[in-house]
Amino acid sequence: MKLQSATCGISAVVGLLLAGTVSAQHFGPWSDPQPVSAINTPAAEGCPIESPSGLDLYIASSRNVPGAQGKLDLYRAHRDTLQSDWGAAENLGPLVNSSEFDYCPTPLPGKWLLFVSSRQNADDCYPGNTPPPPPVGGPSAGDMYITRENPAHGWEEPVNLGCFPSGPNTVGAEFSPSLVETPEGTRLFFSSNGYPDSQGQDIYMSRVLPDGRILPGERIAELSTAADDRMPNVSKDGLEIVFSSNRAGTSAFDQDIYVSTRTDTASPWSPPKRIDNPAINTPASETRASLSADDTRLYFGRKLNVDDPGDVYVSTRTKITGGR
């Protein structure tokens, strides 16, 4: 069954998020990251993120294999338990993936999936029938979409979340949708360079109304700078956010992973800090970090240089009793 609107998808997810809200925790330091060898290939792999159960790993990849649909496709690997190795990554198929760039997947409870695509169709926000040219080493600018996997019939046709000034997408580039339920309401975090107040890629938050409508993004000043701040992912309790930035003054290529926290979801975010493990943030570019549902695993993509396709890495930390 085709989705009739993006709002029906978001509103359906809200109740599932409410049911799964967890209390804040405290954690030890992040370990030295390891490559996720089971899913890395000589092609580009990036945008990694676990499903809420932790048993599926979604990525974007440019691998040229049977079933590949476009320039960058979404794939999913499975494991039977949290201690098991990842199986082979499988293409999500021609409804989710287009002939263009499909990236930044975000699986949600209830088999919903948010992602970004540069596909051109009747409801995308970029004018004309040709997508914008891709920047060096990256995908063409895209919009955020939502779809759902039906156990009997497969993926439903993706629906655009709506265009500015009525929705969160713009004629610019959106990255990394991250949906979280808070006592103040459902919030959609993402980055964009297409808003009137954008200073390059900045971190935004859209309010999701009770009827599922998604408002335009509001720039989060304490997380955004004149540098490139992109690809946020928010913890399940809404108290921690990770994202990539070159605010340290390095080249546009050299993105590092930053983290910010807050004491409650009504408070401002703390000044972002670069994760201080030198094995995580290196002279390479680290992008699209994501937290597992229990916040003990940090996935991210790494490109050694502009010509490196990129691989996926994972770091772990230990949960400690007490407040965050």
C-alpha positions in Angstrom: 0.0 0.0 0.0 1.4 3.4 -1.0 1.9 6.0 1.7 -0.6 8.8 1.3 1.5 11.4 3.1 4.6 11.8 5.1 2.6 13.0 8.1 0.8 9.6 8.5 4.2 8.0 8.8 5.6 10.4 11.4 2.5 10.3 13.5 2.5 6.5 13.5 6.0 6.5 14.8 5.4 8.9 17.7 3.5 6.4 19.8 6.3 3.8 19.4 8.9 6.3 20.4 6.9 7.2 23.5 6.7 3.6 24.5 10.5 3.2 24.2 11.8 6.4 26.0 14.6 5.6 28.5 16.2 7.4 31.4 19.5 9.0 31.1 22.7 7.0 31.8 26.4 7.6 32.4 29.1 6.1 30.2 32.8 5.5 30.1 35.1 6.8 27.3 34.8 5.6 23.7 37.2 2.8 22.7 39.5 2.9 19.7 37.3 2.2 16.7 37.5 -0.9 14.5 36.5 -1.2 10.9 33.2 -3.1 10.3 34.9 -5.6 8.0 31.8 -7.5 7.2 30.3 -4.6 5.3 33.3 -2.7 4.0 34.3 -3.1 0.4 36.6 -1.3 -2.1 33.6 0.9 -3.0 32.3 3.7 -0.8 30.5 2.7 2.5 29.2 5.3 4.9 26.1 6.7 6.8 26.1 3.8 9.2 23.3 3.4 11.7 21.8 0.5 13.7 18.1 -0.3 13.8 16.4 0.2 17.2 16.8 -3.5 17.9 20.5 -3.4 17.2 20.1 -6.4 14.9 20.2 -4.5 11.6 22.9 -2.1 10.3 21.9 0.3 7.5 24.5 1.9 5.3 24.9 3.8 2.0 27.2 2.3 -0.5 28.3 2.8 -4.1 29.2 -0.8 -4.7 28.7 -2.0 -8.2 26.9 -5.4 -7.6 23.8 -7.1 -8.9 20.8 -5.3 -7.6 22.5 -1.9 -7.3 20.1 0.8 -8.4 22.0 4.1 -8.6 25.0 6.2 -7.8 24.7 5.6 -4.0 22.2 3.0 -2.6 21.0 2.0 0.8 21.9 -1.4 2.1 21.1 -3.4 5.3 23.1 -6.1 7.1 21.6 -8.4 9.7 22.9 -10.3 12.8 21.0 -12.8 14.9 22.2 -11.4 18.3 24.1 -8.3 19.5 27.1 -10.5 20.0 26.9 -12.0 16.4 28.9 -10.8 13.4 27.1 -8.9 10.7 25.9 -10.8 7.7 26.2 -9.6 4.1 24.6 -6.3 3.3 21.6 -6.4 1.0 20.3 -3.7 -1.3 16.9 -2.2 -0.1 15.6 -2.4 -3.7 14.2 -0.2 -6.4 11.4 1.6 -4.5 13.8 2.9 -1.8 16.8 3.3 -4.0 16.7 5.5 -7.1 19.0 6.1 -10.0 20.5 9.0 -8.1 22.1 9.3 -4.6 20.2 7.7 -1.7 21.9 8.1 1.7 21.7 8.9 5.4 19.2 6.1 6.4 17.5 6.3 9.8 15.5 3.2 10.8 12.7 3.8 13.3 10.4 1.6 15.3 7.6 -0.1 13.4 9.8 -0.7 10.3 9.7 3.0 9.2 12.7 4.4 7.5 13.8 8.0 7.1 16.5 8.8 4.5 17.8 11.4 2.1 17.6 11.2 -1.7 18.6 13.4 -4.6 15.8 11.8 -6.8 13.8 14.2 -8.9 10.0 13.7 -8.7 6.8 15.6 -8.4 7.3 16.4 -4.7 11.0 17.1 -4.4 12.1 20.6 -3.4 14.8 21.2 -6.1 13.4 22.9 -9.2 13.6 21.2 -12.6 14.0 17.6 -13.6 17.8 17.3 -13.2 19.4 17.0 -9.7 22.1 19.4 -8.7 25.7 18.3 -9.6 27.4 16.4 -6.8 30.3 18.1 -4.9 33.7 16.5 -5.0 33.6 13.3 -2.9 30.0 13.6 -2.0 26.4 13.1 -3.1 24.1 15.5 -4.8 21.9 17.6 -2.6 18.8 15.8 -1.4 15.6 15.9 0.5 14.4 13.9 3.5 11.9 11.1 2.7 10.0 8.5 4.7 8.9 4.9 3.8 7.9 1.8 5.6 8.7 -1.9 5.1 5.6 -4.1 4.9 6.4 -7.7 5.9 4.1 -9.1 3.2 4.6 -6.6 0.4 8.1 -5.0 0.9 8.9 -1.3 0.9 6.3 1.3 0.3 6.9 4.2 -2.1 8.9 6.9 -0.3 7.2 10.3 0.4 9.0 13.7 0.7 8.7 15.3 4.2 7.6 18.6 2.6 9.3 21.7 1.3 10.1 25.0 3.0 8.3 27.2 4.0 5.7 24.5 4.8 8.1 21.6 5.6 11.7 20.9 6.6 13.2 20.2 3.2 14.8 23.0 1.1 16.3 23.6 -2.4 19.7 23.0 -0.6 21.2 19.9 0.9 19.6 18.1 3.9 21.5 15.4 5.8 20.9 12.8 8.5 17.3 13.0 9.8 17.1 12.0 13.5 13.7 11.7 15.2 13.3 11.8 19.0 10.3 12.0 21.3 10.7 14.4 24.2 8.3 15.7 26.9 8.0 18.9 24.8 6.9 16.9 21.7 8.4 15.0 18.8 11.5 16.6 17.3 13.2 16.0 14.0 16.9 16.9 13.9 18.9 17.3 10.7 21.4 19.5 9.0 20.9 21.8 6.0 22.4 24.6 4.0 19.2 25.7 2.4 17.5 28.0 4.9 17.6 31.8 4.9 19.7 31.8 8.1 22.1 29.0 7.0 25.8 29.7 7.3 26.8 26.6 5.3 25.7 23.3 6.8 24.0 24.0 10.1 22.1 21.9 12.6 18.3 22.3 12.6 15.3 21.0 14.6 11.8 20.7 13.2 8.8 20.4 15.5 6.4 17.5 14.6 2.8 18.5 15.4 0.4 16.0 17.1 -1.3 15.5 13.7 2.1 14.5 12.2 2.7 17.7 10.2 6.4 18.7 10.2 7.3 22.3 10.5 10.3 24.0 8.9 13.6 23.7 10.7 14.8 26.0 13.4 18.6 26.6 13.5 20.1 25.4 16.7 22.5 28.3 17.5 24.5 26.6 20.2 25.4 23.7 17.8 25.9 25.7 14.6 28.8 27.9 13.5 30.1 29.6 10.3 32.0 26.3 9.7 30.4 23.1 8.2 28.3 21.5 10.9 26.4 18.5 9.6 24.8 15.0 10.0 23.4 15.1 13.6 22.2 12.0 15.4 20.4 12.3 18.8 20.3 9.7 21.5 17.1 7.9 22.3 16.6 10.0 25.5 17.3 13.3 23.6 20.1 14.2 26.0 23.1 13.6 23.7 23.9 14.6 20.1 26.8 13.7 17.9 27.6 15.4 14.6 30.4 16.2 12.2 32.2 19.6 11.9 35.3 21.2 10.5 35.0 24.0 13.1 38.6 23.3 14.4 39.9 25.3 11.4 41.1 22.5 9.3 40.2 22.0 5.6 36.7 21.7 4.3 37.4 18.0 3.8 38.6 17.3 7.4 35.4 16.6 9.4 35.6 15.4 13.0 33.0 14.1 15.4 31.7 16.4 18.0 29.3 15.7 21.0 27.0 17.9 23.0 24.7 17.0 25.9 22.0 18.6 27.9 20.5 18.0 31.4 16.9 17.8 30.1 15.2 18.1 26.7 13.9 21.7 27.5 17.5 23.0 28.1 20.0 24.3 25.6 22.8 22.0 24.4 26.2 22.3 26.0 29.1 23.8 24.0 30.0 21.0 21.6 33.3 19.1 22.2 35.4 17.2 19.8 35.6 13.6 20.9 39.1 13.5 22.3 40.1 9.9 21.3 42.8 10.5 18.6 41.9 7.1 17.1 38.3 8.4 16.5 39.1 11.8 15.2 42.1 11.7 12.9 43.6 13.7 10.0 41.1 11.8 7.9 37.4 12.9 7.6 35.0 11.3 10.0 31.3 11.8 9.2 27.7 10.8 9.9 28.3 9.4 13.4 25.3 7.6 15.0 24.5 6.1 18.4 23.0 2.7 19.0 19.7 2.6 20.9 21.5 1.8 24.2 24.2 4.5 23.4 27.1 2.0 23.8 28.1 1.9 20.2 29.2 4.8 18.0 29.3 4.2 14.2 30.8 6.6 11.7 32.2 6.8 8.2 35.9 7.6 7.5 37.6 8.9 4.3 41.4 9.0 4.4 41.5 11.6 1.6 39.2 13.0 -1.1 40.0 10.1 -3.4 39.3 7.4 -0.7 35.8 5.9 -1.2 35.4 5.5 2.6 34.7 2.8 5.1 32.5 2.2 8.2 34.0 2.1 11.8 32.5 1.4 15.2 33.6 2.4 18.7 32.2 1.1 22.0 31.8 2.4 25.5 30.6 1.0 28.9 27.4 2.0 30.6 27.9 3.1 34.2 25.2 3.3 36.8 24.0 6.8 37.5 23.0 10.0 35.7 24.5 11.1 32.4 
